[in-house]
Amino acid sequence: MAFESIRLTPRQQEILRRVVQEYVATGQPVGSKSLVERWSLPVSASTVRNELAE
């Protein structure tokens, strides 16, 4: 099975980086709302969920 190259937008990269940082720090699932609040991301929680779903 061949894998296609995955390209992330800068916003997706930032969100993914923050999710990984938060998960590594806490060992707990990371919620989109808490992620937006903790890191003062300039997007809504629903945008975070949509970006991660792609």
N, C-alpha and C positions, 0 to 999 in steps of 0.2 A: 504494500500500500504506500503510495507516494504522498508526501505532505507538501502542500503549497506553502510558499513563503507568506508569513503573516506580517502585514504592515499596520502599525498602529499610528493613529494621529497623535500629535503632541498632547492633546487633552487626554486621550486614552492612556498614553504612557504615564502621565502625571497621576491619573486616578489609580492605575495599576500599581505604580510605585508606592503610593500612599496606602493602598490596601495591604500590600505585602509588608510594609513597615509596621503597620498597625497590628497585623496578624502575628508577625514575629515578636513584637513587643509584648503582646498580651496572650497569645495562644488561643484567642477566642474568635468566633466569627465576627466579621466586620460589617456593621450596618451602614447603609448609604447615608442615612441621616446623621449618624454620629461621625462619619467620615467628613461630611461637609462641615459640620460644626467644629470638629477638632482642628481641622487643617484650614479652615476659612476658605474653602474652595469656592470659586466664583460661579458655581453652577448649583442647580437644585438637586435634591436627593433622587428625584426621578430621572434626571439627566445622568447621574452616576449609574443608576441601574440600567438605563438604556445603553450607555456606552459599554458597560461590562457585558451586556447581553450579545453584542455584535461579535 
